[in-house]
């Protein structure tokens, strides 16, 4: 029988896919892809049509075959599937490395750009530009000795980063708290206390043992009534893998941080960038080091006063000066006293069916699309559903699966992923298909699934990513949907959609008590909306502290002075920190976002994308949040364009100007509406 993973003409036949299909399908796919690559690399006079379109087709095939595998591994994990998945990872990685470091392909793209450049459509030129850029960033085109050094630096970097992460993990596991007096745990929830009792029993001691994992740490510093306990956890947490704290010197990451920063700098220099920050920006919406630092400083200048006010008010509430480990605890109490709303109590008002129809209505009012469920499509689990999006005229545009509920063997969290990418090539066409995955509490016997408002925001967020993928009009897979979109701009559609989950008009439509149908009382709704801006100043300053620290580290590194990790941290704190931090705090030593990978010189993108989303939404607020003309411009300039154009240009086309940080500060309540005129 035909391997069900190798079909190219329909949706994945989920009911037929078995673990034993995975490795043979991937091997067969990669063998034929390699053969095709070799053939294409040897074409004598390559053109866009003879080389690039077939390469785009190849990329489409590889990702659509692999997509159901990685999806099933995430949502329906089993030992057999995991084994197949893991066996394929190195095969795929080797294939992608060979493809992305191919000198003949690199030269072919450049030849095509030179010979056909002006005759090509802008979107085709963008396909080439992206490809050439990515070849360069992978070290292709370098003289042999530099290329070898670049490869070595990248390899060492991945090892050093992994070691950094290991040290953090060991340091986290290497500390726990033990006590014999239940009173010391007062304020913590029952589940955590029960877990602590079991943990102590496993260690064959009496009393309670608390581990230093993140949920426990967060629970202790927010809920524990004992100041001593909070301090002990804060100290252990913020000194992990450093020369300070209860395990000082064991697993110390200081030397590794220096090594990592040195390798990154070296790799960037080999590609002729002045710094790693500059190298990282080569694929981002922000184009220069100054642009990012200016952005962060401007936000800090504007948000600082609000943060100071919030902190002063919090200290008044507590009746004393607050050290860092007491801030979370008093903030939680103040919030509870002020708003008296609880996520759990709101659940009955957000039944999933109602939230979904409200969400689909938002999409319809904005973009004129209709969303309807189809039940005759094979899915991987009885909870998974399938929806089709159609244009006003009735033509299908794309579709998505929704797998909403938590269950065993499903990865936690929420995400959108590509099932099938859009393509419109001489070799064939495909409409985009997405996976939307959440982990909501499942329905009960007599009730539908009930969401917290946090869940509602999550659903809107992932749906925003989904719209970006499904409403794309780009024909070439490498830059269609979210592919090829600058990494600091990719959260724009998702965070933009979050705004609707907070808007009173939308809340009215998605709220309704599951049993009585009663709307959420006006007072509750007003309180819920105000929680959005609670302590926004403090939260902003904290994010800016991380972002400035990360960015300056990668922009200012010099081989003579080294990384200057602690001096830069001190300088940043003197500029932006509002809550006093103890001298022994060593948070960089466990700052995995930045030292272990993904977010190096990129932590700023959290705030960056929030600004884009808030400023885009402000354009709607100016004309009504369902204004069709504004929505059409958003669709034309941003949502439909994928990576086919520069993200900043796209934003400027939509907004008529560059992004303005004040939109976010206003949304956060940090700036009053009147101050905006300034
Ligand atoms: Zn997101």
Boltz pocket constraint, residues with backbone or C-beta under 6 A from the ligand:
constraints:
  - pocket:
      binder: B
      contacts: [[A, 461], [A, 465], [A, 491], [A, 494]]
      max_distance: 6.0
